[in-house]
């Protein structure tokens, strides 16, 4: 049996995902037809400099490495909680880069998000307009009517396509959702499949092979959907992030691997700064000390420290002016006695 740990956290890309152990019998999926692997070039946002840097510079803890591997082996979603700025979202990009999972599919959750938003979007009005502009005469053409031309899979729907390798899906800030979304999402992730009623209806009326070519999220390359049903082959690596603004149902929690990220200590902050910036050690240590002292009295995010280090390093200011600028760049994120300074 292959070693169960495939993610190392050292950021160097490798093919360890091919050595992933077989899934538990209750988490095995057999979706088809197999979908070709995605290319980074298919999604311009995936190769943007900011995402590439976040993935390369991520500093993983031993606990996060262990629980990422647990989620991969068990084929379960990874629920990542923690204060703002602790790298919850960046973890998905780091894992995808190291394991070669392709562009990260990102679903940003709001209070109005529904399960349908994540699965697919269908525009019936554009289809109706197109039908009126086209001289379709045969029943088959009218009934099937190019439904797939007006439908695009969402990030969740794309992640559940039958890929040979798992896709990486980031469901960001799920704690901002309404009360029903976690349970709705749970059902789809538990089954590893979903249906597209518009394509199923067209398939029933069609005398052809009942397949449709639809666009996937982040790509203009069509994929094949058979009879309106999508079922995964390799369960996606799903990262659900939460700032802890709400509680989740027990049924949802027990089906997730749970990772709680904590505020980084001095050693971790030093590693993070070294990964992101080429800052002289003396200057970095001085601002890290100030950041930790200030963070003891209120909520701060790591990117505030990085912003302060970067800007004070390029402005050419004297020491006193740099200190004043750094203080302005590191205000508390929560209601605290922010007038104390540092």
N, C-alpha and C positions, 0 to 999 in steps of 0.2 A: 504493500500500500504506500502511495506517495506520502511524503511528509505533509502534514496538514497545513502548515504555514506557507503561504505563497507571497504575501505582502511583507516587505522588509522595512519600509519606511525610510530607506536611504536615497530615494528618488531616482536611482539609476534604472532606466527602462529595461525590462527583461520579459521572457516568455513563460514566467512561472505559472501564469493562469492555466496553461495547458497541462500542468501537473496537479491541478485542483482535484482532490478526492471526489469520488462519486457522491451524489447527493443522498440524503436519507431517503428511504423508500417512499415516505409520505411527501417528499419535496421533489420528486422526479417529474419532468415534463417532456413532452414529445411533439411539440408543435412542428408544423410543416405547411408549405414548402420552405426549405431553408433559405434565409435571406442573406445576400452577400454582405460581408463586413463593411462597415462605414469607413470612409476616408476622412482624415482631418480637413482636407481641402473642400469637402462637401459642405462644411459649416464654417463660414468665415469668422463667426464669433468665437469658435473653438480655438482658433489659432491667433486670436488677438493677443498683443503683447502682455496685457495685464493678466489674462488667464494663464498664459504660458509661464509667466513669472511666478504666479501664486502656486502653481503646481510644482515648479522646480525648487522654490525656496521654502516649501512647507517643512516644518520641523515636527516630526511625529514623536509622541511619547510611547513608552513601552506598553502602557495600557491600551492606547489607541491602536497600536499595531496588532496586539493580541485580539482585540474585539473586532477589528476589521476582518481579520482572518476567520474568526468565529462566524461572522455574518456571511462571508463568502462560502464557507464550507456548509453551513446549515441552510443556505439559500433563504435567508431571512433579511428583512429590512434592518438597517442600522439607525436607531434613533439617537441623535447626538444633541445633547443639551449643554448649556453653559452660558456664562455671561457674554455680552457682545464683545466682538474682537478677539475671541479665543481660537479662531480658525475652524469653526464648524463647517462652513461652506467650502473652504479651501481643501479640506480633507478629501472631498469627492474628486476634486481635480488632481490632487496628488496621487491618489490610488489609481485613477484612470490613466495617468501618465506612466506610472511605474509598470502597470500590468498590461498596457497597450489595449485599453478597452474602447478606444476611439473617442470622438468628441463627447463631452458630458452633456447630457440632456437636462435642461434646467426648467423647473416649474416653480415660479414665484407665487406663493400663496397670498391671497388677500381675504378679507371677510366675505367677499362675493364669489370666491372660487367654488366651483362644483366639480364633481367627478368627471362629468362630461367634458369640461374644459381641458382636463388632462388627457383624456382618451382621444378625442378627435373633434374637429370643427366641421360642420356641414352648413353650406349656404344655399338653402332652397330657393331663395329669391333670384340668385344669379343663375341657377339652373332653369328656373321658369323663364327668365328673360332669354337665355340661350335657346331654349326650346322654341320660343316664339319666333326667333330669328332664323331658325333652321327648318328647312322643308323636310321634316321626317314624316314618312307616310306609313312605314311598316310598324306593326304593333310592337315588335321586339325592340326596335330602335326607340320608340316612344317610351315603352315601359322601363327599359333599362336606362335609356336616355342619358348616358354619360354621367351617371351619379358620381362616379369616381373623379370626374373633372372638377367637381365642386366640393370636394371633401379632402381634408388633410389631417393626418394623424397628429395628435398632440405629443408632448414629451413622454407621458406615461404610456400612451398607446404605442409609441415607437419603441420604448424600452421593452415592451412585451412581445415584440415581433420575434419570430423563431430564428434568432442568430445562433451561430455555433459558439461564439464567445459572449459572455454577458456584457450588456451595455451598462454604463454608469448613469444613474438618474439621481439628480439632486432635487428634492422637494423642500424648498427653502421656506422657513418660518411657518411651519404647519400649525403652530400655536395661534396664528392669526386667523385661522379658518373658522367657519361656523361649526356648530356642535355636531352636525351630521357627517362632515367630510372624513374624519378619521375612520369611522366605522364603514363608510362607503368605500374608502380606499382599502381598508383591511380586506374586504371581501374579494376585490379584484386581485390584490397581491397574494391572498391565500390560494386562490384558484389558478393564478398565473395566466388568465385568459379573460376575454371580453367579446362582446358581439357588437356589430354595427348594423342596427335594424334597417337602415336605408339600403345597404348592400345585400342584406339577407332577403329583403323584399324583392329587389331587382333580380337576385339569383333565382328565386322561385318562379318568376315570370319569364326567365330567359331559357332558351333552348340551347344555348351555347355551353361552354365549359364552366360557367358560373364563377369565373375568377375576375378580379378587378385589379387594375394597376393604380395605386394611390400614392400620393406624396407623403413622405415621412417628415417628422419634425427636423428642422435644420438642414434640409437637403432638397434638391430639386430632382433627385433620382427616384423614380417610382419603384415601389415594392409591390409584390403580389399578395393579395388577400383572397383566400378561397372561401366562397360561399358566405362572406360576411363575418367570418369567425377568425379571431386572432388568438393564438396560444403560443406561449414562449417555448423555446427549446432549452436555452441556458437562462436560468433565472437572473434578472438584472441585479447589479450591485446598487441598492437603493439606499440613499442617505437622506433621512428626514431630520431637519434641523429645528430646534426650538429654543427660544430664549427663556422658557419657563413661565410664560404669561398665563398658562392655563394648565389644568390637569387633563389627562387623557383617560379614556375608559380602560378598565382592567383587561378586557378582551383584546384591546389594541396593544397594550403594553406587553402582554405575555407572548405576543407573536413577533415582537421586535427584540433584537439584541440592543442593549442600552449602554451608551457611552456618555459619561458626564465629564466634560472638559472643565478643568479648573484654571484659575488664573496662574500664569507661568511664574515660577520662582526666578531667582537671580540667574541661576545657571541656564535655565531655559530661555530667559530673555536675552542673555548673551549670545546663545546659539541662534536665536531668531534674528537678532541684529546682524550677526555675522553672515547669515544666509541672505539677507536682503540688501545690506549696505556695506560699502567699503569705508567704514568710519574708523578713525584713529582710536585705538583701545582706550586711551585716557579720557577722551571726550565722551565715548560711549558709556564707560563705567560711571562717569559723573552724572550723566543724564539718567542712566538706569537707576542709580541710587535715588535721585530726586523723584523719579517715576514711582518707585516702590514705596518711598516715604509718603508720597501723596496718595497712592492707591490704598494705603492702610486706612484712610479716612473717608473714602468714597469710591465710586465706580469709575474706572478708567479702562480704555481698550488699548491693546497692543499697538494698533495702527497709529494711535495718537503719539506714542513714543517714537515710532518710525518717522512720522511726519516731522516731529520736533528735531530728531537727529539729522534728517536730510536737509531741512531748511536752515537750521543753524550752521550746518556745514558748508552751505553754498552762498550764504549771504555776505560773508566777510566782515561780520560785526565783531565788536570787541566782546570780552567775556560778559560784562554786565548787560549789554544789549541782548546777547544770545540768551542769557538767563531769563530776561523779561519776555522775549519772544517765545521761548519754550513754555513758560507759564501760560501764555495766552493760547498756545496750541494744545494744552492738556487740561481743559476744564472738566469738571466732574460731569458724568453722564446722567446721574440721578440727583434728586433733591438732597443736597448736603450743605454743609457750611463752606461754600465755595469761596468765601471771602478771606479764608485764612492764608492763602498763598502757600508757598513752600520755600 
